[in-house]
Every structure is written in structure tokens, then in C-alpha cells.
Amino acid sequence: MKGVSSKAMYTLIFFMGIGMGYWTVFVTIAAEGFGTNLRATAATTVPSFARGFLVPITAIFTGLTKPNMLSPNGSALILTILCYGGAYLALWRMEETYGKDLDYLEIQLTES
């Protein structure tokens, strides 16, 4: 980034920090929803699901932008509403963990 002003560089660093902070909170919230025996698995698997979901999102976007369908802006708007709607729905339905003892184990029910 030769020749970039310090203001532009600090702006870039600021937005990179917001992205990293979002990712950290995302992984932490995902891990806290599981017992102690599954937290590490959740913390490593959930980001992979998030990255892997790019494939169906891209497929939906290209499917919506085919000829005689929607414009790229319309397709992006529909996907934005779906993705953010799903995120807000998940956030609304998420159980509050404040003050809850998170040191628990999931039990596996076996047939006797």
C-alpha cells in the first residue's frame, strides 16, 4: 500500500478490527451454547459452517440473476434480507447465558 495516507491506513485498520471483533464474538457465542465437552468442537466447526454456507448463497445468487429473472442488485437484496433475517431470528431465539452455570456436560441417552 505504497503512497496511502495515514488516515486511509488507520481507517482500513479500524474496519479490519471490527471484522475480527465480530468473528471473535461469533465464535464465542457459538461455543457457549454447548457443554464443556463440546465447546472446542463447536468453536472450530461453526466458522467452517459459516464459510461453507457461501456455496449455497452463491448458487442462490446466480440462480436469481439468470436471464429473465432479477437484476444483481435485486438478487443481492433478497439474499441480504434472507441472511440477516435468519441471523436476527437465531439471535432472538438464542437462550441467555448470563448468570447461568456453563460447566455442564451433554448426556447421551442410551437404549437399555
NUKOL-461200 format. One record per residue (C-alpha): x, y negated, z; residue number from 1. Coordinates in steps of 0.05 Angstrom, whole numbers, padded with zeros to 5 digits. Each point is the difference from the previous one (the first is absolute). Example, Ala and Ser with C-alpha at 12.3 -4.5 7.8 and 13.67 -1.06 7.14 Angstrom:
<atom X="00246" Y="00090" Z="00156" nr="1"/>
<atom X="00027" Y="-00069" Z="-00013" nr="2"/>
***
This chain:
<atom X="00000" Y="00000" Z="00000" nr="1"/>
<atom X="00052" Y="-00050" Z="-00022" nr="2"/>
<atom X="-00020" Y="-00072" Z="00001" nr="3"/>
<atom X="-00062" Y="00010" Z="00043" nr="4"/>
<atom X="-00013" Y="-00055" Z="00051" nr="5"/>
<atom X="00002" Y="00016" Z="00073" nr="6"/>
<atom X="-00074" Y="-00018" Z="00006" nr="7"/>
<atom X="-00018" Y="00053" Z="-00053" nr="8"/>
<atom X="00045" Y="00051" Z="00034" nr="9"/>
<atom X="-00032" Y="-00012" Z="00069" nr="10"/>
<atom X="-00069" Y="00004" Z="-00032" nr="11"/>
<atom X="00018" Y="00067" Z="-00030" nr="12"/>
<atom X="00027" Y="00025" Z="00066" nr="13"/>
<atom X="-00063" Y="-00023" Z="00035" nr="14"/>
<atom X="-00046" Y="00039" Z="-00046" nr="15"/>
<atom X="00045" Y="00062" Z="00004" nr="16"/>
<atom X="-00005" Y="-00005" Z="00076" nr="17"/>
<atom X="-00076" Y="-00002" Z="-00004" nr="18"/>
<atom X="00000" Y="00062" Z="-00044" nr="19"/>
<atom X="00046" Y="00038" Z="00047" nr="20"/>
<atom X="-00040" Y="-00021" Z="00061" nr="21"/>
<atom X="-00063" Y="00025" Z="-00034" nr="22"/>
<atom X="00032" Y="00067" Z="-00016" nr="23"/>
<atom X="00025" Y="00007" Z="00072" nr="24"/>
<atom X="-00069" Y="-00013" Z="00030" nr="25"/>
<atom X="-00031" Y="00047" Z="-00052" nr="26"/>
<atom X="00045" Y="00058" Z="00020" nr="27"/>
<atom X="-00007" Y="-00015" Z="00075" nr="28"/>
<atom X="-00076" Y="-00001" Z="-00003" nr="29"/>
<atom X="00000" Y="00065" Z="-00040" nr="30"/>
<atom X="00045" Y="00035" Z="00050" nr="31"/>
<atom X="-00039" Y="-00024" Z="00061" nr="32"/>
<atom X="-00062" Y="00035" Z="-00024" nr="33"/>
<atom X="00032" Y="00068" Z="00013" nr="34"/>
<atom X="00024" Y="00037" Z="00060" nr="35"/>
<atom X="00073" Y="00004" Z="00019" nr="36"/>
<atom X="00011" Y="00065" Z="-00038" nr="37"/>
<atom X="-00022" Y="-00031" Z="-00066" nr="38"/>
<atom X="00024" Y="-00072" Z="00004" nr="39"/>
<atom X="00065" Y="00010" Z="-00038" nr="40"/>
<atom X="-00036" Y="00039" Z="-00054" nr="41"/>
<atom X="-00053" Y="-00054" Z="-00007" nr="42"/>
<atom X="00052" Y="-00056" Z="-00001" nr="43"/>
<atom X="00036" Y="00033" Z="-00058" nr="44"/>
<atom X="-00060" Y="00027" Z="-00039" nr="45"/>
<atom X="-00047" Y="-00060" Z="00000" nr="46"/>
<atom X="00048" Y="-00045" Z="-00039" nr="47"/>
<atom X="00008" Y="00056" Z="-00051" nr="48"/>
<atom X="-00076" Y="00003" Z="-00008" nr="49"/>
<atom X="-00001" Y="-00076" Z="-00009" nr="50"/>
<atom X="00053" Y="00002" Z="-00054" nr="51"/>
<atom X="-00031" Y="00061" Z="-00033" nr="52"/>
<atom X="-00067" Y="-00034" Z="-00004" nr="53"/>
<atom X="00029" Y="-00046" Z="-00053" nr="54"/>
<atom X="-00010" Y="00056" Z="-00051" nr="55"/>
<atom X="-00076" Y="00002" Z="00005" nr="56"/>
<atom X="-00004" Y="-00076" Z="00006" nr="57"/>
<atom X="00039" Y="-00007" Z="-00064" nr="58"/>
<atom X="-00043" Y="00053" Z="-00034" nr="59"/>
<atom X="-00064" Y="-00037" Z="00020" nr="60"/>
<atom X="00029" Y="-00066" Z="-00024" nr="61"/>
<atom X="00019" Y="00028" Z="-00068" nr="62"/>
<atom X="-00067" Y="00035" Z="-00005" nr="63"/>
<atom X="-00037" Y="-00065" Z="00013" nr="64"/>
<atom X="00041" Y="-00040" Z="-00049" nr="65"/>
<atom X="-00012" Y="00045" Z="-00060" nr="66"/>
<atom X="-00031" Y="-00033" Z="-00062" nr="67"/>
<atom X="-00073" Y="-00020" Z="00009" nr="68"/>
<atom X="00008" Y="00002" Z="00076" nr="69"/>
<atom X="00025" Y="-00055" Z="00047" nr="70"/>
<atom X="00056" Y="-00050" Z="-00007" nr="71"/>
<atom X="00063" Y="00012" Z="00040" nr="72"/>
<atom X="-00022" Y="-00056" Z="00048" nr="73"/>
<atom X="-00068" Y="00033" Z="00010" nr="74"/>
<atom X="00032" Y="00068" Z="00012" nr="75"/>
<atom X="00048" Y="-00030" Z="00050" nr="76"/>
<atom X="-00058" Y="-00035" Z="00035" nr="77"/>
<atom X="-00039" Y="00065" Z="00006" nr="78"/>
<atom X="00061" Y="00038" Z="00026" nr="79"/>
<atom X="00015" Y="-00057" Z="00049" nr="80"/>
<atom X="-00070" Y="00003" Z="00028" nr="81"/>
<atom X="00003" Y="00077" Z="00006" nr="82"/>
<atom X="00069" Y="00002" Z="00032" nr="83"/>
<atom X="-00012" Y="-00057" Z="00049" nr="84"/>
<atom X="-00070" Y="00025" Z="00014" nr="85"/>
<atom X="00028" Y="00068" Z="00018" nr="86"/>
<atom X="00053" Y="-00031" Z="00044" nr="87"/>
<atom X="-00050" Y="-00043" Z="00037" nr="88"/>
<atom X="-00046" Y="00059" Z="00009" nr="89"/>
<atom X="00057" Y="00042" Z="00029" nr="90"/>
<atom X="00020" Y="-00057" Z="00045" nr="91"/>
<atom X="-00072" Y="-00010" Z="00024" nr="92"/>
<atom X="-00008" Y="00075" Z="00015" nr="93"/>
<atom X="00068" Y="00008" Z="00034" nr="94"/>
<atom X="-00002" Y="00017" Z="00073" nr="95"/>
<atom X="00032" Y="-00052" Z="00047" nr="96"/>
<atom X="00062" Y="00027" Z="00036" nr="97"/>
<atom X="00012" Y="-00057" Z="00048" nr="98"/>
<atom X="00003" Y="00026" Z="00070" nr="99"/>
<atom X="-00008" Y="00072" Z="-00024" nr="100"/>
<atom X="00049" Y="00053" Z="00022" nr="101"/>
<atom X="00033" Y="00020" Z="-00066" nr="102"/>
<atom X="00039" Y="00057" Z="00030" nr="103"/>
<atom X="-00045" Y="00057" Z="-00022" nr="104"/>
<atom X="00005" Y="00061" Z="-00044" nr="105"/>
<atom X="-00048" Y="00025" Z="-00052" nr="106"/>
<atom X="-00024" Y="00069" Z="00017" nr="107"/>
<atom X="-00011" Y="00054" Z="-00051" nr="108"/>
<atom X="-00063" Y="00041" Z="00010" nr="109"/>
<atom X="00012" Y="00073" Z="-00014" nr="110"/>
<atom X="-00052" Y="00052" Z="-00011" nr="111"/>
<atom X="-00003" Y="00053" Z="00054" nr="112"/>
***
